[in-house]
Amino acid sequence: MESVRGGAPVDKAVDFANYFCTYSYLYHQKDMLSDRVRMDAYHSAVFKNKRHFQGKTVLDVGTGSGILAIWSAQAGAKKVYAVEATNMARHARSLASANGVSHIVEVIEGSIEDVSIPEKVDVIISEWMGYFLVRESMFDSVIYARDRWLKPSGLMYPSHARMWFAPIKTKLVEQKNQEYQKSLADWSYFSQELNEAYGVDMSTLTMPYHEEQKKYYLQTSLWSNLYPGQVIGDPVVVKEIDCSNATLQDIAAVKSRFSFTLSGSDRLCGFAGWFDVHFRGNASNPADKEVELTTSPSDTDTTHWGQQVFLLQPPLVIEDGDVVQGSIEITRSKDNHRLMDVKITHELRSSGEQFYPATVCNFFIE
Ligand code: SAH
């Protein structure tokens, strides 16, 4: 069955096979449950704002193992609808039962877009964030749930989200370039040997192979846990989302300009993107205690999201005080609405001899 998400048609069966399947494994849920920064933030958000949950109805969009639904019940919710697309729903059901809240937590197996909830709810809680916030496009489902099942005065947990972007230095730039060069050399040996052994000239496929490898090694964003010292300019917010009223249009594409003053005479190796979310309640019912979950570079508080790194090949030589400015544009991949195409345009204004004109780099968040 097809639906349209962010302008691209979605085949539900293909989406289930590609996207949802990993979430049906406990090892994957365990990765998320082991992320202390994530867990502490959601735990604090719920238990330091119990007032928002006591005697209320809650909808957990994508309950996974059921953790957020169970916390909501422990914090005093009257009823929690815990919706999960995969058969992880069965584990969530038994976990709720084993923790004595099965009379409160009702686990419903199915996509939030397909299931029916018996009533409108006071709170929607969800952990929907992907790499650089938007990968996976799961916020679409939260928007759907909000517009269909949240009371007009209802609360969103989290209530706000931001995407951050910053210039960085990293040795990944050499590492990836070496891997790329090695793959090209491999092809060269392989094609010569094949020709000698089997008498077929492979050279027409050399360029397509190079393109394919370039996309893989140089243009696909990389997961990284950066140290704060690798960030060489003040990070900027490229997108801000108010979860209470953001629309599909608001999130389907991100476009922003940036200007960074670079620190240190070193190299600009690329850019990094990450996100934070906040639990603030809403204007008429603010949180008693605001909580932040950040995935920014940190020496101590790392997350399973890390940061997404976009490498510049080659890196640019910079001097302290140089300015790099340009724009970032993130759109959904035409082939898969849960993956992203990223276009970064940048130019360097240098006080020294170096000057680089505007350059466009295309990346993929896979
Ligand atoms: N809430 C859990 C799991 C978060 S991961 C936790 O915080 O640990 C996101 C979960 O949402 C996955 O288990 C995924 O299968 C589920 N999910 C994603 N989109 C969904 C949708 N449209 N309907 C129902 N479940 C969905």
Boltz pocket constraint, residues with backbone or C-beta under 6 A from the ligand:
constraints:
  - pocket:
      binder: B
      contacts: [[A, 20], [A, 23], [A, 24], [A, 29], [A, 32], [A, 33], [A, 61], [A, 62], [A, 63], [A, 64], [A, 65], [A, 66], [A, 67], [A, 68], [A, 83], [A, 84], [A, 85], [A, 86], [A, 88], [A, 110], [A, 111], [A, 112], [A, 113], [A, 126], [A, 127], [A, 128], [A, 138], [A, 141]]
      max_distance: 6.0
